Amino acid sequence: MLLVRKNEMIPRTVPAWQHHDWQDSLRNAIRDPAELCRLLDLPEEIASRAAAADFPVRVPHEFLARMRRGDPTDPLLRQVLPLDDEMQPQPGFGTDPIGEIKFNSAPGLIHKYRGRALLIVSGACAVNCRYCFRRHFPYNSNNLSPALRAGTLKAINDSLELSEIILSGGDPLSVSDTFLSSLVSDLADIPHLRRLRIHTRLPVVIPQRITDALVQILTTSRLKPVMVVHINHAAEIDASVTEALGRLHKAGIQLLNQCVLLRGINNNVDALAELSEKLFDSDILPYYLNVLDPVQGAAHFDVPDTEALALYDQLRQRLPGYLVPRLVRDGSDAPYKRLLLGN
């Protein structure tokens, strides 16, 4: 008989989902909080049905497989588990935490900072993170439908100071290769654009999204590609993630990581240092360590500035400078992300 100690991941044969393509994995993602708990040998009552109704659960099986069974404090589970805490209103936490709506100048387009603009490619994500700053964003009025896309592309074409477009969402890699290829081609036809940045979590939660076709789309355009992935904890990086991101790196795509400082997940120096080391082992440079955007429903993840600065000082003592991400805060009243600075 195989004895398994509590909180260890259980050795098992290759699950059926590993034979699916990435679109199958998107379709088969867990959407029921009770099922999420059952698959991890946890009591169903730790998940909040009310919170899940307010902001749906979505967890790919690939991401679930990296969680520890029987451990409600697992740092990956904590990112996706709906809790009653989300339903408690908190002063200073709202539905548009970084003031994007007033910069939503055309359908799907957020032109907030000089020189670059953000394009909402899709409202869909592969995983619904409970701290998501766009959990209340009006995606329905920001879709790039054929009827609206031409006007949005014209707005980009008319903004001559733009040199970079950031594909975001939701997750921009949740769309089909056909859609993405067409969009990249249209953007490459705008002469003053130089770079294409992709903000995505999909290569982390569903690594098989990194196909030969996707690599070709991103590397055959005249636009210089940059990919910013979102990884908050070293346990998110397994061999499949390293292999997928390695394919992008070998193709010449600059890889950066941004993470969010989250209470109960990575608010200790050991977790942050291990993340930076593992990122670099996977050819990813630590880029941003974001303090939490004050979005309604996520106050229980908040780390006060004093604690964040103390952790950051410890991290700078622990790591060489190139492995230390910039500690930043986004907001609605600045033309750039602000650095949080201590000593």
Helices and strands as residue ranges (DSSP letters): G 16-19, H 22-27, H 33-39, G 44-46, H 49-54, H 61-64, H 77-80, G 84-87, G 101-103, E 109-113, E 116-122, G 139-141, H 146-158, E 164-169, G 172-174, H 177-188, E 195-200, H 202-205, G 207-209, H 212-219, E 224-230, G 234-236, H 239-250, E 254-260, H 269-281, E 285-290, G 299-301, H 305-318, G 321-323, E 326-329, E 338-339
